[in-house]
Structure formats: C-alpha cells, structure tokens
Amino acid sequence: MSEALSPDIYASNSSVKVDDSTLVELSKHGDSAALERLILRYQNRIYNVILKICANPDDAAELTQQTFVKIIENLQDFKQRSGFYTWAFRIAVNLTLSYCKRKGKLGFYSLDEQAQDNSPRARKALKQFLEDEGSPDPAEVAQNKELCELVVRQLSKLTDEHRTVLILRDIEGMEYNQIARILGVELGTVKSRISRARGALKQILEGFLK
C-alpha cells in the first residue's frame, strides 16, 4: 500500500480527497477506514433517493442499510467497469423497486404535508410552472422550495418505473448513460421513459389545480 494513501493519513484528515476507485481497492484489501469513508460519502444521498421512491422513512432507512450490506458482501466482485457511485445506486434502486413490487403499495405522506399543497403560494407556483411551454427545468424547480416539495410528493402517484427515472434525472441530476447503467436498460429506453414520465407527472399536476 502506498504510504501517501495510508489509513492514518486520510482517516485523520477528512479534507484529503481520495477518489472512489482508490477507496474501493483499499477496502478490498481490508482497509476498514476506506470502507467507512465510502459509506459516509454516499449514505445520505442513497437514503434520499430510496425515500423518494418508496415514500416511507422507516422503509427507506431499512433499505439503505440493506443496500450497504449488499455492497459490502459484493465489493470483492466489483470490477470497477462503472464508477462505484453508479454501481451503488444500481443496488439501491433495484432493492427498492423489488421492495415496492413485493409490498404492492407505496408509503404515504401525512395530512399536514398534503395540506401544505393547498397553500395559495404552492398553487400559484405550480400554475406558473405548468404554463411554461418549455421542457421542465430541474434547476428552476429546485430553486423554488415550495414547488419542489409539492412535485416530489406528487411523484408517489406515478408508476415505479416513471417515478424512478424522474428522481434519477430531474432530482439527482444524473446523466442519461448513468441512468441506463443503473437500470440496466438501453439509452433510448431511458430517454423515452423520462419523456413519458414527465408527461404523466404534468397531467397529475394539472389535475391538482382543478
């Protein structure tokens, strides 16, 4: 092991930037500090993606734990043909979608959260968003906290397939080719799913204003 990458150096200084591929190789050789750093780097982001898909905080926490257990169990077989980030998200998404199919239903939001959707500000922001003839702009939506929260809650009304591609693309900002690798489908399939999902979400949001 290179002295520059020794656990004592990077574990004691969190500002030292070590790339994922290096941490993966160190982890494969039994470096627990490297493995912990990989987990800390992605656990919150993976949890948030899982939560948006399954819509239940308790289930999301359990699925996040299962994701990292599976990552640890399979790390030795990971050949790094794709980035660790993409590989980890593929495990998380597959586990979550399988869970949703077994469960047969999604979690639900509280009545208080639903009531917030009916605020005049939320409805006005949504109307302005839907009147824009251009394609949805994730950056613009993200800047409007109230609108973003409303849209995320309405995602639960989409199919698992449509909800997942919108979360990965429009909320997580992943590239199309990354999403294709995560879902194990062709690039063209990803693009068509996103187009259909955006159309379905727009219909749901328009119905919310009626």
C-alpha positions, -999 to 999 in steps of 0.1 A, spaced: 0 0 0 13 34 -9 24 55 21 5 85 7 -27 66 10 -22 50 44 -52 49 66 -35 71 93 -31 99 68 -65 101 52 -85 90 82 -71 118 104 -76 145 77 -111 145 62 -100 172 38 -78 148 19 -96 139 -13 -93 103 -21 -112 91 -52 -137 63 -51 -116 38 -71 -88 41 -46 -111 37 -16 -126 6 -33 -92 -10 -38 -82 -2 -2 -115 -16 11 -109 -48 -9 -76 -53 10 -93 -50 44 -90 -13 50 -120 -6 72 -113 32 73 -116 33 35 -148 14 35 -163 36 62 -153 67 41 -171 52 10 -202 46 31 -202 81 46 -197 96 12 -229 82 -3 -252 71 25 -273 103 28 -277 106 -10 -287 69 -14 -312 72 15 -328 103 -1 -332 86 -34 -347 55 -18 -370 77 3 -383 94 -28 -390 61 -45 -407 42 -16 -421 73 2 -417 58 37 -388 70 60 -387 38 81 -386 16 49 -360 39 34 -337 36 64 -340 -2 63 -334 -4 25 -304 19 29 -289 -5 54 -297 -34 32 -280 -16 3 -248 -12 21 -248 -47 34 -251 -59 -2 -224 -35 -13 -200 -49 14 -209 -85 5 -203 -80 -32 -174 -55 -31 -147 -81 -39 -166 -89 -71 -169 -53 -82 -146 -49 -112 -150 -11 -114 -161 -12 -151 -185 16 -139 -180 40 -111 -187 29 -75 -213 56 -74 -232 41 -103 -228 6 -90 -240 15 -55 -271 34 -69 -280 4 -91 -280 -19 -60 -301 7 -41 -326 12 -69 -330 -25 -76 -336 -33 -40 -361 -5 -36 -381 -14 -68 -382 -51 -57 -395 -40 -23 -422 -18 -39 -434 -47 -60 -435 -71 -31 -453 -45 -9 -478 -37 -36 -482 -2 -24 -463 30 -15 -459 47 18 -480 78 23 -474 114 34 -491 130 64 -522 150 62 -502 180 73 -479 177 43 -509 173 19 -524 204 34 -493 224 25 -500 216 -11 -532 236 -10 -515 268 1 -520 298 -23 -483 301 -29 -479 265 -38 -508 266 -62 -496 298 -78 -460 284 -83 -474 252 -98 -496 271 -122 -467 292 -134 -446 261 -138 -472 243 -159 -478 274 -181 -442 273 -192 -443 258 -227 -406 248 -224 -394 214 -211 -392 211 -173 -361 228 -159 -350 208 -128 -327 237 -117 -356 262 -117 -379 238 -98 -352 231 -72 -348 269 -65 -385 271 -56 -386 250 -23 -424 250 -20 -429 239 -56 -401 213 -54 -417 197 -23 -451 197 -40 -437 180 -71 -418 154 -51 -450 145 -32 -469 140 -64 -442 116 -77 -458 90 -55 -487 89 -79 -465 77 -108 -456 42 -116 -424 28 -100 -407 29 -134 -417 66 -142 -410 78 -106 -375 63 -106 -363 78 -139 -375 113 -128 -358 110 -95 -325 100 -110 -326 125 -138 -345 156 -126 -338 154 -89 -304 137 -87 -292 152 -120 -277 120 -133 -266 117 -170 -287 95 -193 -260 70 -197 -256 67 -159 -293 60 -155 -291 34 -183 -264 16 -164 -282 18 -131 -315 4 -145 -298 -20 -169 -316 -7 -200 -307 9 -233 -301 46 -235 -331 51 -258 -353 34 -233 -342 58 -206 -350 88 -228 -384 75 -238 -393 67 -201 -383 102 -190 -404 118 -217 -434 97 -208 -428 102 -171 -427 140 -174 -459 139 -194 -476 118 -168 -464 140 -140 -476 171 -158 -511 156 -161 -511 148 -124 -501 183 -115 -526 199 -139 -553 177 -122 -542 190 -88 -551 226 -99 -587 217 -108 
